[in-house]
Amino acid sequence: MVVISVDQASIEGADVDIDNRELGTPSRVGLQSPDPDAAARFYATLFGWEFGDTSPEANGYRTALLRERPAAGVGSIREPGRPGWTAYAAVADVDEVASKVTAAGGTILSRSGDASIVGPEDASGAGREIVFADPSGARFAVWQAGDRKGAAAVNEPGTFSWAELISDDVDSSAAFYGSVFGWTVTGPEGPMNRREWRLDGRSIAGLLPRPPAMAKDIPPYWDVYFTVADAAATAETAVNAGGTQLMPPTDIGAGHIAVFLDPAGAVFTVMAPKS
């Protein structure tokens, strides 16, 4: 079981930074699932997303829409590992980032899961991406925008709002992401020693040491947060739709959060900000 505790400092300001979608900041998210159709049904029930038909060329990938605006992507498992959400940072040049990733000790996973494909790939003219594993194995990605800039739906219920790395070695994580993106890290705060990633003086994501209650067999990973209007109502809907509640709705000062596994086992967090 994954149990994550979040305090107020980790979330404040997240909306503004995500909405700006500036280079170097997490700007979109994608889900890798063994059953994208079932995943689409689950998240449609949970967040009100709509999905169009997928084409054979898309290999099962489909875009989640919220009021006809892109909110996330859902597709098949491409890279090694368990089902999960991946956060994407906006970048100007994926090739440059790929070089920095490997130089800093990361591994390029690409976007297809095919071991023979280890570099950036075009995504139907919408942009270019690479998916990589940091030295601890946590999966992250970058997106060089073409036609699609990032998550167009933001700052409202059903949208991506924050990303946070759960790490076994915060110093090594800070060194890696600092080398790749130029991110800096704040000092530890609160009972969980949470830190924040900063870029140009602004908080853009979180960094959390592995919580004591988190199972040892769960590897480091990037957690993704979605804004909701009511954490308790969302928790009830998630469980009724086949999800598993890992942490019940909890008041963290800035709002209420809850943590879940979707039916395929992907972890995600929801937050209902206080008015």
VENNORBEL-V286449 format. One record per backbone hydrogen bond with DSSP energy under -1.0 kcal/mol. NH is the residue of the N-H (numbers start at 1). CO is the residue of the C=O. If there is no record, write none. Layout:
NH,CO ; NH,CO
//
This chain:
10,7 ; 11,8 ; 12,8 ; 14,11 ; 17,13 ; 18,14 ; 19,15 ; 20,16 ; 21,17 ; 24,90 ; 25,22 ; 27,88 ; 28,88 ; 30,86 ; 31,73 ; 32,84 ; 33,75 ; 39,35 ; 40,36 ; 41,37 ; 42,38 ; 43,39 ; 44,40 ; 45,41 ; 46,42 ; 47,43 ; 48,44 ; 50,65 ; 58,55 ; 59,56 ; 61,58 ; 62,74 ; 64,72 ; 65,50 ; 66,69 ; 69,66 ; 71,64 ; 72,64 ; 73,29 ; 74,62 ; 75,31 ; 84,32 ; 86,30 ; 88,28 ; 89,141 ; 90,25 ; 91,143 ; 97,93 ; 98,94 ; 99,95 ; 100,96 ; 101,97 ; 102,98 ; 103,99 ; 104,100 ; 105,102 ; 106,101 ; 107,133 ; 109,131 ; 110,131 ; 117,114 ; 121,129 ; 123,127 ; 126,123 ; 128,144 ; 129,121 ; 130,142 ; 132,140 ; 133,107 ; 134,138 ; 137,134 ; 140,132 ; 141,87 ; 142,130 ; 143,89 ; 144,128 ; 146,126 ; 147,125 ; 148,126 ; 151,27 ; 153,70 ; 158,227 ; 159,156 ; 161,225 ; 164,223 ; 165,206 ; 166,221 ; 167,208 ; 173,169 ; 174,170 ; 175,171 ; 176,172 ; 177,173 ; 178,174 ; 179,175 ; 180,176 ; 181,177 ; 182,178 ; 183,177 ; 184,198 ; 186,196 ; 189,194 ; 193,190 ; 194,189 ; 195,207 ; 197,205 ; 198,184 ; 199,202 ; 202,199 ; 204,197 ; 205,197 ; 206,163 ; 207,195 ; 208,165 ; 210,167 ; 214,211 ; 215,1 ; 218,215 ; 223,164 ; 225,162 ; 226,269 ; 227,159 ; 228,271 ; 234,230 ; 235,231 ; 236,232 ; 237,233 ; 238,234 ; 239,235 ; 240,236 ; 241,237 ; 242,239 ; 243,238 ; 244,261 ; 246,259 ; 247,259 ; 250,257 ; 252,255 ; 256,272 ; 257,250 ; 258,270 ; 259,247 ; 260,268 ; 261,244 ; 262,266 ; 265,262 ; 268,260 ; 269,224 ; 270,258 ; 271,226 ; 272,256 ; 274,254
//
